[in-house]
Amino acid sequence: MTELETFKQEVAAWLQENCPASMRRPIVSEEMVWGSSKLEFISEDQKLWFERMRDRGWFAPSWPKEYGGGGLSPKEARILETEMARLGCRQPQYNLGVWMLGPVLVEVGTHEQKLEHLVPMMRGKQRWCQGFSEPNAGSDLASLKTSAKRVTDEQGEAYIVNGGKIWTSDGDKGDWMYALVRTDSGAKKQEGISFILIDMKSPGVTVKPIELISGKSSFCQVFFDDVRVPVRQLVGKEGEGWALAKKLLQHERAAMSKFTEGGAPSHDAVKSALPYIVDEQGQVNDAVLRDKLASVLMDSQAFGLTHRRVTEKALARQDVSGPSSIMKLVQTEQEVSKYELLEQAMGLRGLGWEGDDFSADELEVCRAWLRSKSYTIAGGSSEVQLNIIAKRVLELP
Ligand SMILES: Cc1cc2nc3c(=O)[nH]c(=O)nc-3n(C[C@H](O)[C@H](O)[C@H](O)COP(=O)(O)OP(=O)(O)OC[C@H]3O[C@@H](n4cnc5c(N)ncnc54)[C@H](O)[C@@H]3O)c2cc1C
């Protein structure tokens, strides 16, 4: 038996023994454990699973052990990921820091930054939010205006940040924000941008939740008034923020393209649709629905296989910036198609927002259907992904 085969057996045995049965059910948003200074668990199993994975460094299996990671090789990390998916194990911790900022810090952060930020992420103690979008800088992100002026005074060297961010997911719960700021307003748009880390408790940071039509929202608007950020919180070099943001977005898009692999809630198309469309003989007589269901299944199967291929490339440290846009686009659009189909299959039963007239599954499908549309915008809209694919992958003029 090769070393990797032995590793696979050990991992499978460990997961079987240590992942409680309740942590192998599909995740729902209310049961996600977000790493945070205000860490909360709603069950003993959740806590156990979190602590066991944390203690092995498996929140980020391939990060160096020195910074709290698992120190696994890319192939071992892939085995762990595959075994977790096979056994239906939930992600033990959700954290934008681990998915997006972490890989960038591992690559370009200073030793001090890694100790200050990666280690708490690996203990599940820091919640991160993303400060990229501004009211006039969404798809055209490079137009961002939040300024960071470098000063040296009796307290040392720092940036004084002024401006604001919008659509910041869970900004009100964030301990820290990774943000893009303009450090040089005279330079070309992309060249004057830097990437900094802002402690959300800093004086001058104001966070206002944005209420949506549903009455709830995880979106916030964040305002900065003379916020002091020590220069040691600059990631990479000054003016290098655009290149780092592109790296980070690649990780964001890769994370979003994994949504059906256990990362976020998603419904099984067949299981959810069949009760509404089969006749007494268990047949789907509506040929159009049958055809659509078959397409959704084939697309999902093809996506899963392509996703595995791209993951292997990423683990082998090959450039996947183009594929990550393709995967993000395809995955999020496929999710929309799947939920459109479920809505069609369920008819009025799929349109319940709340109340006892609908089953829990029906209510969840309706919300997931509406939510699926937002993922085609978050992390760069589908149209923007098409532009990136046209330019970078197809090299169109
Ligand atoms: C669920 C969700 C979570 C989010 N979380 C965060 C977060 O945590 N932090 C953060 O910084 N941002 C976040 N965002 C914001 C997100 O990044 C922006 O909404 C997105 O980049 C689009 O920007 P915009 O909303 O300003 O739309 P606009 O850029 O104004 O675009 C409007 C429409 O025009 C289209 N369009 C724009 N430019 C082009 C073009 N060149 N070619 C073709 N079509 C174009 C777009 O596709 C879109 O349909 C989140 C968004 C969502 C939906």
The ligand as a Tripos MOL2 file, in Angstrom:
@<TRIPOS>MOLECULE
LIG
   53    58     1     0     0
SMALL
NO_CHARGES

@<TRIPOS>ATOM
      1 C1        -24.7150   38.2510   -1.5120 C.3       1 LIG1
      2 C2        -23.6890   39.3230   -1.7520 C.ar      1 LIG1
      3 C3        -22.6550   39.4730   -0.8470 C.ar      1 LIG1
      4 C4        -21.7090   40.4930   -1.0380 C.ar      1 LIG1
      5 N1        -20.7190   40.6480   -0.0950 N.ar      1 LIG1
      6 C5        -19.7880   41.6020   -0.2630 C.ar      1 LIG1
      7 C6        -18.7580   41.7980    0.7100 C.ar      1 LIG1
      8 O1        -18.7240   41.1100    1.7570 O.2       1 LIG1
      9 N2        -17.8470   42.7650    0.5020 N.ar      1 LIG1
     10 C7        -17.8430   43.5360   -0.6230 C.ar      1 LIG1
     11 O2        -16.9360   44.3500   -0.7790 O.2       1 LIG1
     12 N3        -18.8250   43.4130   -1.5610 N.ar      1 LIG1
     13 C8        -19.7950   42.4660   -1.3990 C.ar      1 LIG1
     14 N4        -20.8030   42.3160   -2.3340 N.ar      1 LIG1
     15 C9        -20.8890   43.2720   -3.4350 C.3       1 LIG1
     16 C10       -20.5440   42.6720   -4.7950 C.3       1 LIG1
     17 O3        -19.1630   42.4480   -4.9190 O.3       1 LIG1
     18 C11       -21.0650   43.6660   -5.8400 C.3       1 LIG1
     19 O4        -22.4770   43.7000   -5.7020 O.3       1 LIG1
     20 C12       -20.7210   43.2380   -7.2440 C.3       1 LIG1
     21 O5        -19.3420   43.3410   -7.4690 O.3       1 LIG1
     22 C13       -21.4760   44.0960   -8.3010 C.3       1 LIG1
     23 O6        -21.2850   45.4570   -8.0360 O.3       1 LIG1
     24 P1        -22.5200   46.4660   -7.9350 P.3       1 LIG1
     25 O7        -23.5120   45.8860   -6.9670 O.co2     1 LIG1
     26 O8        -21.9740   47.8160   -7.6370 O.co2     1 LIG1
     27 O9        -23.2190   46.4450   -9.3610 O.3       1 LIG1
     28 P2        -22.7490   47.2570  -10.6610 P.3       1 LIG1
     29 O10       -21.2720   47.1570  -10.7970 O.co2     1 LIG1
     30 O11       -23.3520   48.6080  -10.5990 O.co2     1 LIG1
     31 O12       -23.4190   46.3950  -11.8000 O.3       1 LIG1
     32 C14       -24.8180   46.5010  -12.1320 C.3       1 LIG1
     33 C15       -25.1090   45.5610  -13.2860 C.3       1 LIG1
     34 O13       -24.3430   45.9540  -14.4460 O.3       1 LIG1
     35 C16       -23.5740   44.8610  -14.9270 C.3       1 LIG1
     36 N5        -22.2570   45.3350  -15.3810 N.ar      1 LIG1
     37 C17       -21.4550   46.1950  -14.7340 C.ar      1 LIG1
     38 N6        -20.3050   46.3900  -15.4380 N.ar      1 LIG1
     39 C18       -20.4010   45.6130  -16.5500 C.ar      1 LIG1
     40 C19       -19.5470   45.3770  -17.6540 C.ar      1 LIG1
     41 N7        -18.3540   45.9640  -17.7720 N.pl3     1 LIG1
     42 N8        -19.9620   44.5040  -18.6110 N.ar      1 LIG1
     43 C20       -21.1690   43.8850  -18.5170 C.ar      1 LIG1
     44 N9        -22.0390   44.0950  -17.4940 N.ar      1 LIG1
     45 C21       -21.6520   44.9330  -16.5170 C.ar      1 LIG1
     46 C22       -23.3970   43.9330  -13.7320 C.3       1 LIG1
     47 O14       -23.1800   42.5970  -14.1370 O.3       1 LIG1
     48 C23       -24.7230   44.1020  -13.0130 C.3       1 LIG1
     49 O15       -25.6880   43.2640  -13.5820 O.3       1 LIG1
     50 C24       -21.7780   41.3350   -2.1710 C.ar      1 LIG1
     51 C25       -22.8320   41.1750   -3.0750 C.ar      1 LIG1
     52 C26       -23.7830   40.1960   -2.8820 C.ar      1 LIG1
     53 C27       -24.9000   40.0630   -3.8630 C.3       1 LIG1
@<TRIPOS>BOND
     1     1     2 1
     2     2     3 ar
     3     2    52 ar
     4     3     4 ar
     5     4     5 ar
     6     4    50 ar
     7     5     6 ar
     8     6     7 ar
     9     6    13 1
    10     7     8 2
    11     7     9 ar
    12     9    10 ar
    13    10    11 2
    14    10    12 ar
    15    12    13 ar
    16    13    14 ar
    17    14    15 1
    18    14    50 ar
    19    15    16 1
    20    16    17 1
    21    16    18 1
    22    18    19 1
    23    18    20 1
    24    20    21 1
    25    20    22 1
    26    22    23 1
    27    23    24 1
    28    24    25 2
    29    24    26 1
    30    24    27 1
    31    27    28 1
    32    28    29 2
    33    28    30 1
    34    28    31 1
    35    31    32 1
    36    32    33 1
    37    33    34 1
    38    33    48 1
    39    34    35 1
    40    35    36 1
    41    35    46 1
    42    36    37 ar
    43    36    45 ar
    44    37    38 ar
    45    38    39 ar
    46    39    40 ar
    47    39    45 ar
    48    40    41 1
    49    40    42 ar
    50    42    43 ar
    51    43    44 ar
    52    44    45 ar
    53    46    47 1
    54    46    48 1
    55    48    49 1
    56    50    51 ar
    57    51    52 ar
    58    52    53 1
@<TRIPOS>SUBSTRUCTURE
     1 LIG1         1 GROUP 0 **** ****
